[in-house]
Amino acid sequence: TEHHDVINEWNGYYRYDRSEKFTGIEELFPGMALADLHSPFYLSTGSDLCRDVEPGETVNVPLFLSCLTDRSPGRQLMLRVELVGWNTLGQFETYQHDRRGVAEFSPWLTRELAPLTFQVPDHPCLAILRLALETESGQVLHRNFTTFRVAHGNSPRVERLRNDKAELLVVRFAPHSFSDGKWSLKQWNILDGLKVNGAGHGYFEYQLRWPEGLDPEQVAAVTFLLEASAKRLHGKDQPDAGAQEGDFMRGRGTHDPSLNPNAYPMTDTVPFPSAVRIRVCGQGVAVRDLPDDPADHRGILSWHAQLRDRKLREAGSYGYLVSASIPSAAIQAAARNREIVIRLEVDPGLAGGLAIYGEQFGRYPIDPTLVFTLK
């Protein structure tokens, strides 16, 4: 790994001090490791890390096989395929399973295989196509994956859905639609509000109208969902960013690798924690820990949202799925006032900041969301 990657960009496999970093690929594909990226057996899906597709669309995924060895694992090579993902409520789903023969082994084989054709789910989600190259007996030779953002524009702000148990009324709002916000260090938005940041201690407050025509007596429960993380104020986000004389890589300036405007510290053994306090209509609902301000492979949507202009804007960053039940007293107060006021606070005692992710940024394809379960 280049020294530039290790020291300045905070990326790569290891740092010059040998401290550990976490890629997150083992969560996206259980069993996958860095060794899969350097296996003598390698299955590639081309250069697209994530593709935009319509719900229900039939897609073709190119496959390229490389077997840079003369040690035979057996005659027939098999491909195990699994399509999984998260829906717009942050729920993990399994869509498809398959196993098929793809090629007969021969030493030093490199060839393009027949494309993999399948249909994506008929509803919006973030889908992961997991591919495992195996022997006939099931021994895994290599793992890899590619991803798909399944969507038809932005999700509706108000939508009625049904799960196995009840009818749901879903109310979504954009991260940048806060009516008020004050932060001790800084507040700023990423890519026109796909992600909003508050550093230090402070709050974001959102004011939502009570859903039109919704009878509060028909509401059995309300859950608040969002993707959120801590938010560290990096060197590149400081007021004097770029004002330091000289080049850090040439021994000048400050010893702060986060001054690089394209960098985002990769998830490692030194977390930057915070905690968010959730209030609804003035009532305390929950306090949720935010263990870190992470960035790695798991921030699929943050990578995909970049503008392809050779500049990175918090690429790879993502949050944690936060869920809180809204007590009935707060629901009744909101119904009386015809307004739902949600306040997300970070206390001075643990001033680790707050980042809120929308459905096109982070790890999960969700906006901050209220889910009304109806009787």
Stockholm file with secondary structure:
# STOCKHOLM 1.0

chainA/1-375         TEHHDVINEWNGYYRYDRSEKFTGIEELFPGMALADLHSPFYLSTGSDLCRDVEPGETVNVPLFLSCLTDRSPGRQLMLRVELVGWNTLGQFETYQHDRRGVAEFSPWLTRELAPLTFQVPDHPCLAILRLALETESGQVLHRNFTTFRVAHGNSPRVERLRNDKAELLVVRFAPHSFSDGKWSLKQWNILDGLKVNGAGHGYFEYQLRWPEGLDPEQVAAVTFLLEASAKRLHGKDQPDAGAQEGDFMRGRGTHDPSLNPNAYPMTDTVPFPSAVRIRVCGQGVAVRDLPDDPADHRGILSWHAQLRDRKLREAGSYGYLVSASIPSAAIQAAARNREIVIRLEVDPGLAGGLAIYGEQFGRYPIDPTLVFTLK
#=GR chainA/1-375 SS CCHIIIIIICCSSCCTTCCCBCCCHHHHSTTCCGGGGGCSEEEECCSCSEEEECTTCEEEEEEEEEECCSCCSCSEEEEEEEEEEEETTSCEEEEEEEEEEEEECCTTEEEEEEEEEEECCSSCEEEEEEEEEEETTCCEEEEEEEEEEECSSSCCSEEEEECSSCEEEEEECCGGGCSEEEESSEEEEEGGGTEEEEESSEEEEEEEECCTTCCGGGEEEEEEEEEEECCCCCGGGSTTTTCSSSCGGGTCSCSCGGGSTTCCCCCBSSCCCEEEEEEETTEEEEEEEECCCCBSTTCHHHHHTCCSSSCCSSTTBCCEEEEEECCHHHHHHHHHHTEEEEEEEECGGGCCCEEEECTTSSSSSCCSEEEEEEC
#=GC SS_cons         CCHIIIIIICCSSCCTTCCCBCCCHHHHSTTCCGGGGGCSEEEECCSCSEEEECTTCEEEEEEEEEECCSCCSCSEEEEEEEEEEEETTSCEEEEEEEEEEEEECCTTEEEEEEEEEEECCSSCEEEEEEEEEEETTCCEEEEEEEEEEECSSSCCSEEEEECSSCEEEEEECCGGGCSEEEESSEEEEEGGGTEEEEESSEEEEEEEECCTTCCGGGEEEEEEEEEEECCCCCGGGSTTTTCSSSCGGGTCSCSCGGGSTTCCCCCBSSCCCEEEEEEETTEEEEEEEECCCCBSTTCHHHHHTCCSSSCCSSTTBCCEEEEEECCHHHHHHHHHHTEEEEEEEECGGGCCCEEEECTTSSSSSCCSEEEEEEC
//
